[in-house]
């Protein structure tokens, strides 16, 4: 899960011995064992938790709780695995009884869940009482709601499985309640960062390791703690590791070993080549007989797999992440240097302007950092914006205000948006978003309007200048959990964020699980054999390229023939990899061939319903689970087969292409050759038609092409207004009607009153930077009519996707 999470058996045994010493004594054997168990469980939780990042603390509690439950035989492994994966099946023969509110993926999970022992009859109940289940689906907190009829008696994992099928976004609070019920509240309230307590657990031979995260700097608290211990000046030697600093660090360690002082080695991740030497020092030099009892070695490092495992296992690890949330972020900016320093805060000759714009800048900094939690809806790539970006922007702001009579907005926007923060941004869509956000906070209204609003609701605004304390008081009054609107996002963004948290939690647990043992049903080998046989029976033969070449030869006036041929070559490559790996897997299970690492990877991935890496490396981008991926692949192959059999379709399924750009180039090329216009002068105009399905279209357009299969995220297409509009509550994706791509000379394309909407292949939105300067996940921009300014949709993170993840 993280390279720094390493623990040794020796460390574990020491904790165990401590528990025997420190737990409550009793002459009653049962009571004594109970006290030991209680004390040891809490001790393990506390000690491991302090070395975990916030994101993994709940994951650890869940694994711990399930482990203890399994020990007392209270967990059915099939139910537990189902909760994590949602089951694996290729197709679902039962029609969805409530497709207007229940997604097909959710319905598929309900059908598969009905096979679990305590959930038999669930599918029939959904079919007979969809309205009763809709009430649960619509409540604000379905994890606390009553289930219809007999299902309300479900407890524990069974109840969570039903919640997973209905509202996966509420799994995290349900998991917390489950842990409280079976283990106690202290297991979802991780201990706070406690340097003194950690110090007591250490000794002179075990290093203390700070695992760093962006925005966290433990040095101040460490120096303050050292001062409290009476260590000042020379008694704490710090070395920031880097080129040539290894020998310096070694000298300090040799001296401190004798004197009983402390050495702090910062940023070990920057000196990976010296880590071997450090490991040697820890094993051979820092030994009990040669070390003063007061000596301590402190290390700080970002997570890296180059860090010596032996140091991690024997050292005392801790993390100290900055508190999350908009309010905490703003408070941190105001409580830390340089704003907390009165000479800096009052060091401008236009105090009113300075204090207000400074607050707006800190607010912008908090928004760009906190948007990361919304995943691709927030930023395509999660950038590590940090305090130094804020600090340099503040100093420049102060300098410009001191040197000029009026605020130089243009220069400030450029320096802050394009250089200080923008310098980190590699994706052009993210750069556009960064500048749209900055334009909200860096504008004359901040100074000219009293209490200028930063959000539509008006909860967030720029307060009047009542000195440093006035700003701190205003920040203290802000809500702890910020609504998505303050980030410019729709309320649905919270559901997207919660779904991602659920997925991360389950993916994390799956990484820690051993291979499934044969339970009451089929053995894992039998399951995979059946699944492989099922996929092979559905997979059609490879396309016959020679036949296709005869039927669709290279033609100057019809580029689509070339597009078709290139697509078939790519799909043949993918299907042959899938076919050969499944055939060999069947032989390996029977023991006829050796189970190679690739085949093992295919086996393990299929067991948890994920697309195996050997397939993904030859595949088009897809985030679908295995069952949906195979179904999607078969639909694509069918689309191409129908093209071969009856000719090019009237409406092209844009998502069905392996390499979408070749199709777009083909459309442009046909137009360019027909009207003898240079192809590099062409762009596209877009017309969203009223037709939803391809059978409503009577014939191909004269020029260009009709396309289908796109989904809008962050907004919806309003058919009556013929423009973009706000999403409906709980509807995260909206399917778009058929669109007419019309090639046109760029100089004739008018984009006023439109939003330039990016199209991506998957909801991850990020890919690898390709030679075009765009990411491999990006398809093109499409101008969509809009009644709102473009920045509104940019801040909403609105994009079109070729396929969903279910």
Buried (B, 14 or more C-beta within 10 A) or exposed (E): BBEBBBBBEEBEEBBEEBBEEEBEEEEEEEEBEBBBBBBBBBBBBBBBBBBBBBBBBBBBBBBBBBEBBEEEEEBBBBBBBBBBBBBBBBEBEBEBBBEEEBBBBBBBBBBBBBBBEBBEEBBEBBBEBBEBBBBBBEBEEBBEBEBBEEBEEBEBBBBBBBBBBBBBBBBBBBBBBBBBEBBBEBBBEBBEBEBEEBBEBBEBBBBBBBBBBBBBBBBEEBBEBBEEBEBEEEBBBBBBBEEEBBEBBBEBBEEBBEEBBBBBBBBBBBBBEBBEBBBEBBBEEBEEEEBEEBBBBBBBBBBBEEBBEEBBBBBBBBBBBBEBBBBBBBBBBBEBEBBEEEEBBEEBEBBEBBBBBBBBBBBBBBBBBBBBBBBBBBBBBBBEBBBEBBBBBBEBBBEBBEEEEEBBBEEBBBBBBBEBBBEBBEBBBBBBBBBBBBBBBBBEEBBEEEEBBBBEEEBBBBBEBEEBEEBBEBBEEBEEEBBBBBBBBBEBBBBBBBBBBBBBBBBBBBEEBEEBEEEEEEEBBEBBBEBBEBBEEBBEEBBEEEEBEEEBEEEEEBBBBBBBBBBBEBBBEBBEBBBEBBEBBBEBBEEEBEBEEBBBBBBBBBBBBBBBEBBBEBBBBBBBBBBBBBBBBBEBBEBBEEBBEEEBBBBBBBBBBBEBBBBBBBBBBBBBBEEEBEEEEBBBBBBBBEBEEBEEBEEBBEBBBBBBBBBBBBBBBBEEEEBBBBBEEEEBBBEBBBBBBBBBEEEEBEEEEBBBBBBBBBBBBBBEEEEEEBBBBBBBBBBBBBEBEBBBBBBBBBBBBBBBBB
